[in-house]
Amino acid sequence: MTEHSTSTNSYLEMLKNSPMFGAPLAGVSTPSFRKVVRLFFNGLIFTEMVSVEGLIRKGSGTMVFLRTNDSDDPLGVQLFGSKHESYPDAVKVVLDTITPAVIDINMGCPVKKVIKTNSGAAMLRDEANIAKVVRAAKSACGNVPLSIKIRLGWDADSINYNEIIKIAYEEGASAVTLHGRTKAEGFGGQVHYDMIADAKSRAKLPIIGNGDIIDMETYNNMLNTGIDGVMIGRGMMKQPWIFKALADCKDPDGYLDTRNLKDLIFTIMDYEMQNARGSRYLDVSKKYIVWLMKGLPGAASLRNSVYECGDRQKLDDMLENYFSSIKDIPTDQSSE
Ligand SMILES: Cc1cc2nc3c(=O)[nH]c(=O)nc-3n(C[C@H](O)[C@H](O)[C@H](O)COP(=O)(O)O)c2cc1C
């Protein structure tokens, strides 16, 4: 049973309006992308994961992850790092720089570079260290609530989500996000809804269910586990309007007509340009353009031309021509 009432738990408070959070996505959840998501969602959105070690050095390459946009509220900052002794200073750097609604610790990332430093999903294998990390981070958070984001365990033989959730609760965390896979499963196979339901039924703090939410069916599957809220990652990355669609009980496929989609693509380019780190904004924009156009008639053959185009004006013309050549049809992105 969740012991926290909505009046005392900020995560539950935020979930009252809409039971969804936008996931931390390295390389995607930039200030400009978050601003795009904000067009469709006023709930909690996370930053990309930020290195605790980089923060305590105040390295410019790390501090850039704390940049915000003018609509970044509520914002969650996600940290990664395995050394408990680094957390108090790192959290202090965050709180001296911006005012996040919550701070989260990544304990689920399966990427080799992260695992090699015993961070991300590698932390699932050392419960004693998790306790120290949560305690250390919590000691510096003040009134800012703390959560952790985990997987079910390292592999099928070491499932330990219930133990970790208990530790998080005992050390003062306010919520746990649970991606319904082990580290060994990566992003493959089915999400284990039964284990998410089990976690929720035992937890004394709010559980946010995560994994494969892309439409009403998968959203309902997750809600049916009884969890307090859901976190959406790749569904947001490819269809940032997913939050609005699901809130309207609609699938994101077909939710935007081509005119709105075209406007959104131009908005993304403008936001990327405003937040540009150098002239790379066009390259960054192209990846979103291709994702957003997926499934439109002829979009697959346009993909290469988009990637090859190095000039904003030419890209604008190409997109204008393309969109005026197709009828105002709903965007059915499931067809490709
Ligand atoms: C491109 C990409 C980047 C990610 N970056 C992070 C990250 O920085 N921190 C984190 O906790 N998880 C990260 N994840 C995992 C997602 O937050 C999420 O847990 C996972 O994708 C499952 O949810 P989904 O099926 O809704 O995408 C990333 C996933 C992807 C695909």
Ligand as a Chemical Component Dictionary entry (heavy atoms), coordinates in Angstrom:
data_LIG
# 
_chem_comp.id                   LIG 
_chem_comp.type                 NON-POLYMER 
_chem_comp.pdbx_formal_charge   0 
_chem_comp.three_letter_code    LIG 
# 
loop_
_chem_comp_atom.comp_id 
_chem_comp_atom.atom_id 
_chem_comp_atom.alt_atom_id 
_chem_comp_atom.type_symbol 
_chem_comp_atom.charge 
_chem_comp_atom.model_Cartn_x 
_chem_comp_atom.model_Cartn_y 
_chem_comp_atom.model_Cartn_z 
_chem_comp_atom.pdbx_ordinal 
LIG C1  C1  C 0 17.568 7.039 -27.070 1  
LIG C2  C2  C 0 17.310 6.639 -25.647 2  
LIG C3  C3  C 0 17.942 7.319 -24.627 3  
LIG C4  C4  C 0 17.709 6.968 -23.286 4  
LIG N1  N1  N 0 18.303 7.679 -22.300 5  
LIG C5  C5  C 0 17.996 7.427 -21.000 6  
LIG C6  C6  C 0 18.509 8.235 -19.941 7  
LIG O1  O1  O 0 19.241 9.210 -20.153 8  
LIG N2  N2  N 0 18.153 7.895 -18.671 9  
LIG C7  C7  C 0 17.326 6.833 -18.382 10 
LIG O2  O2  O 0 17.015 6.577 -17.216 11 
LIG N3  N3  N 0 16.834 6.075 -19.370 12 
LIG C8  C8  C 0 17.125 6.368 -20.652 13 
LIG N4  N4  N 0 16.561 5.623 -21.643 14 
LIG C9  C9  C 0 15.532 4.629 -21.282 15 
LIG C10 C10 C 0 14.140 5.267 -21.305 16 
LIG O3  O3  O 0 14.026 6.338 -20.396 17 
LIG C11 C11 C 0 13.053 4.229 -20.986 18 
LIG O4  O4  O 0 13.271 3.720 -19.701 19 
LIG C12 C12 C 0 13.049 3.094 -21.972 20 
LIG O5  O5  O 0 13.231 3.558 -23.296 21 
LIG C13 C13 C 0 11.753 2.274 -21.890 22 
LIG O6  O6  O 0 10.648 3.122 -22.056 23 
LIG P1  P1  P 0 9.928  3.341 -23.493 24 
LIG O7  O7  O 0 9.571  2.001 -24.002 25 
LIG O8  O8  O 0 8.756  4.216 -23.203 26 
LIG O9  O9  O 0 10.941 3.993 -24.381 27 
LIG C14 C14 C 0 16.828 5.903 -22.974 28 
LIG C15 C15 C 0 16.220 5.198 -24.020 29 
LIG C16 C16 C 0 16.435 5.554 -25.338 30 
LIG C17 C17 C 0 15.740 4.799 -26.431 31 
# 
loop_
_chem_comp_bond.comp_id 
_chem_comp_bond.atom_id_1 
_chem_comp_bond.atom_id_2 
_chem_comp_bond.value_order 
_chem_comp_bond.pdbx_ordinal 
LIG C1  C2  SING 1  
LIG C2  C3  SING 2  
LIG C2  C16 DOUB 3  
LIG C3  C4  DOUB 4  
LIG C4  N1  SING 5  
LIG C4  C14 SING 6  
LIG N1  C5  DOUB 7  
LIG C5  C6  SING 8  
LIG C5  C8  SING 9  
LIG C6  O1  DOUB 10 
LIG C6  N2  SING 11 
LIG N2  C7  SING 12 
LIG C7  O2  DOUB 13 
LIG C7  N3  SING 14 
LIG N3  C8  DOUB 15 
LIG C8  N4  SING 16 
LIG N4  C9  SING 17 
LIG N4  C14 SING 18 
LIG C9  C10 SING 19 
LIG C10 O3  SING 20 
LIG C10 C11 SING 21 
LIG C11 O4  SING 22 
LIG C11 C12 SING 23 
LIG C12 O5  SING 24 
LIG C12 C13 SING 25 
LIG C13 O6  SING 26 
LIG O6  P1  SING 27 
LIG P1  O7  DOUB 28 
LIG P1  O8  SING 29 
LIG P1  O9  SING 30 
LIG C14 C15 DOUB 31 
LIG C15 C16 SING 32 
LIG C16 C17 SING 33 
# 
